[in-house]
Amino acid sequence: MTTIDTLSPAAARAALDTARTETTEARELADALADRVRDGDPDVTPQQLAEAQQLADFAALRITAAERRLAAALDADRDARARTAADDARRLVDTDDPAELATAVRAVAEAVTHLVGVAEERQTRVHTIGTKVGSITDELYREYPDLRDRLAHMRSRYKVSGNERAVTVYEPRRTIAAVPPAELVAAAVALGLPDLTLAAELRALFDAPDASATRVVAAVPAVGDDWRPSDAEWVALSPAERARAGHLGLSPAN
């Protein structure tokens, strides 16, 4: 049995194109000789016509052979690529260390906890003082209704104005505004992005960040392991804390 070397797909396609070209040329030659016989050309011999037709038939068989070699080349190439991909997949699974990812997630999560705490304290301070200023402003406005500008007394007498959202002092003018914790978290994420190409995707994910957490915990077990409470810790959690952990896929049963 003759062994035929397997070509590369590119070489096999080139060989097929050559076979098709040769077949077309051979068939055109055979057809041209046949037309000459039909036209009564005495110079065309039966042997010439037979040889031309045999050459065309042989060339057609070479197309079939070239197609089979192309199929074999494609199969061999696909097999080689599949083996390489399988080796890469095994190497990825064997060498992947999720600890760095889990550590990075924890660092961001703890930073978010700190940011929310700072933001809530600041918001409370602004709300408390601003509400106090706003209340006195309303008292003065009721006392002096002839003044159209309800801020006039606090601003002119005491050089301040404010409400639950912001407090302003004058001469020189400075304002402190309460920024909602959620907006500060979103801003911190945007400021931390290397570029804004992820912004659209983040907008969709931020509609349900808890769902993202459960998916990440499922996809990267090391992240879940880093946050999942032990049995002893679970017993010590409040009902609300247990509900939160269970909602995020962090209960011990998971």
C-alpha positions in Angstrom: 0.0 0.0 0.0 1.4 3.4 -1.0 1.8 5.9 1.8 1.1 9.5 0.8 2.5 12.3 2.9 -0.1 14.6 4.4 0.2 18.2 3.0 -0.5 21.4 4.9 -4.0 22.8 4.2 -2.5 25.6 2.2 -0.4 23.2 0.0 -3.4 20.8 -0.3 -5.6 23.7 -1.5 -2.9 24.8 -4.0 -2.7 21.2 -5.3 -6.5 21.1 -5.7 -6.5 24.4 -7.6 -3.7 23.0 -9.9 -5.7 19.8 -10.5 -8.8 21.7 -11.4 -6.9 23.9 -13.8 -5.2 20.9 -15.5 -8.6 19.2 -15.8 -10.2 22.2 -17.4 -7.3 22.5 -19.9 -7.5 18.7 -20.7 -11.2 18.8 -21.1 -11.0 21.9 -23.4 -8.4 20.1 -25.5 -10.5 16.9 -25.8 -13.6 19.0 -26.6 -11.7 21.0 -29.2 -10.4 17.8 -30.9 -14.0 16.4 -30.9 -15.3 19.5 -32.5 -12.6 19.3 -35.2 -13.7 15.7 -36.0 -17.3 16.9 -36.1 -16.2 19.6 -38.5 -14.6 16.9 -40.8 -11.0 17.7 -40.0 -9.0 14.7 -41.4 -5.9 15.5 -39.4 -7.4 14.3 -36.1 -6.8 10.6 -35.5 -8.8 8.3 -33.3 -5.7 7.8 -31.2 -5.3 11.5 -30.6 -8.9 11.9 -29.6 -8.8 8.9 -27.3 -5.6 10.1 -25.7 -7.1 13.6 -25.1 -10.2 12.1 -23.6 -8.2 9.7 -21.4 -6.0 12.7 -20.3 -9.2 14.6 -19.3 -10.6 11.6 -17.4 -7.3 11.1 -15.7 -7.1 14.8 -14.7 -10.6 14.5 -13.3 -9.5 11.6 -11.1 -6.6 13.8 -9.9 -9.2 16.3 -8.7 -10.8 13.6 -6.6 -7.4 12.7 -5.2 -6.6 16.3 -4.5 -9.9 16.7 -2.7 -9.2 13.7 -0.5 -5.7 15.0 0.3 -7.2 18.4 1.2 -9.7 16.6 3.5 -6.9 14.7 5.1 -4.8 17.8 5.5 -7.7 19.7 7.2 -8.3 16.8 9.5 -4.6 16.5 10.4 -4.4 20.3 10.9 -7.5 20.3 13.1 -6.2 17.4 15.1 -2.8 19.1 15.7 -4.6 22.4 16.8 -6.9 20.4 19.0 -4.0 18.7 20.7 -2.3 22.0 21.3 -5.4 23.5 22.6 -5.9 20.6 25.0 -2.3 20.9 26.2 -2.9 24.6 26.8 -6.1 23.9 28.7 -4.4 21.4 30.9 -1.5 23.7 31.5 -3.9 26.6 32.4 -5.8 24.4 34.9 -2.6 23.0 36.4 -0.8 26.4 36.8 -3.7 28.8 37.5 -3.4 30.3 41.0 -6.7 32.1 42.0 -5.1 33.4 45.2 -4.0 36.6 43.6 -7.5 37.2 42.2 -9.1 36.4 45.6 -6.7 38.8 47.3 -7.4 41.6 44.9 -11.2 41.1 45.3 -10.8 41.2 49.1 -8.7 44.4 48.8 -11.3 46.1 46.7 -14.2 44.9 48.9 -12.5 46.1 52.1 -11.8 49.4 50.4 -15.5 49.6 49.5 -16.4 48.9 53.1 -14.1 51.7 54.3 -15.4 54.1 51.6 -19.0 53.5 52.5 -18.3 54.0 56.2 -16.5 57.3 55.6 -19.2 58.5 53.2 -22.0 57.6 55.5 -20.3 59.5 58.4 -19.7 62.5 56.2 -23.2 62.4 54.9 -24.6 62.2 58.4 -22.5 65.3 59.5 -23.7 67.3 56.5 -27.3 66.2 57.0 -27.2 67.1 60.7 -25.6 70.5 60.4 -27.4 71.4 57.2 -30.8 70.5 58.6 -30.1 72.6 61.7 -29.1 75.6 59.5 -32.1 75.0 57.2 -34.5 74.9 60.2 -33.2 78.2 61.6 -33.4 79.7 58.0 -37.1 78.7 57.9 -37.7 80.3 61.3 -36.1 83.6 60.2 -38.1 83.5 56.9 -41.4 83.1 58.9 -40.3 85.9 61.2 -39.5 88.3 58.3 -41.8 87.2 55.5 -41.3 90.5 53.7 -37.9 89.3 52.5 -38.3 87.4 49.3 -34.9 85.7 49.7 -35.4 83.1 52.4 -31.6 82.7 52.8 -30.9 86.4 53.3 -30.8 86.5 57.0 -28.6 83.4 57.6 -26.4 84.5 54.7 -26.0 88.2 55.7 -26.1 87.8 59.5 -24.3 84.5 60.1 -22.5 84.0 56.8 -23.9 80.4 56.3 -26.6 78.6 54.4 -27.5 75.0 54.2 -29.9 72.1 54.0 -29.7 68.3 54.4 -27.7 68.0 51.2 -25.1 70.8 51.6 -23.7 73.4 53.8 -22.1 76.7 52.6 -20.1 79.3 54.5 -19.3 82.7 53.0 -16.4 85.2 53.0 -14.7 83.2 51.6 -17.3 80.9 50.1 -16.8 77.2 50.7 -19.3 74.4 50.4 -19.4 70.9 51.6 -21.9 68.6 49.8 -23.0 65.2 51.0 -22.3 62.6 48.3 -24.3 59.4 48.5 -22.2 56.4 49.4 -23.4 54.4 46.3 -22.3 57.3 44.0 -18.9 57.4 45.7 -18.5 53.6 45.2 -19.4 54.0 41.5 -17.0 56.9 41.1 -14.2 54.9 42.7 -14.8 52.1 40.3 -14.7 54.4 37.3 -11.6 56.2 38.6 -9.9 52.8 39.0 -10.6 51.6 35.4 -7.5 51.7 33.1 -9.9 53.0 30.5 -13.7 53.4 30.1 -14.3 50.5 27.7 -15.8 48.5 30.6 -18.2 51.3 31.6 -21.1 50.0 29.6 -20.7 46.5 30.9 -20.4 47.8 34.5 -23.6 49.8 34.1 -25.5 46.6 33.3 -23.8 44.6 36.1 -24.4 47.3 38.7 -28.1 46.8 38.3 -27.6 43.7 40.3 -24.2 43.6 42.0 -25.4 40.8 44.3 -25.9 38.6 41.3 -22.4 39.3 40.1 -21.1 38.3 43.5 -22.9 34.9 43.4 -21.6 34.3 39.9 -18.0 35.1 40.8 -18.2 33.0 44.0 -19.4 30.1 41.8 -16.8 30.7 39.0 -13.8 31.3 41.3 -14.2 29.1 44.4 -11.2 30.7 46.0 -13.1 34.0 46.3 -16.0 32.2 48.0 -13.6 30.3 50.3 -12.0 33.6 51.3 -15.4 35.1 52.4 -17.4 32.0 53.5 -17.8 31.9 57.3 -16.8 28.7 59.1 -19.5 26.7 60.9 -18.6 28.4 64.2 -18.7 31.8 62.6 -22.0 31.0 61.0 -23.6 30.2 64.3 -22.5 33.6 65.7 -24.0 35.6 62.8 -27.2 37.5 63.2 -30.2 36.5 61.1 -29.6 39.5 58.8 -26.0 38.5 58.4 -26.9 34.9 57.6 -29.5 36.1 55.0 -26.9 38.3 53.4 -24.3 35.5 53.3 -26.8 33.0 51.9 -28.0 35.5 49.3 -24.4 35.9 48.1 -23.8 32.1 48.0 -21.6 32.1 51.1 -23.5 29.9 53.5 -21.5 26.9 54.8 -23.9 24.6 52.9 -22.6 26.0 49.6 
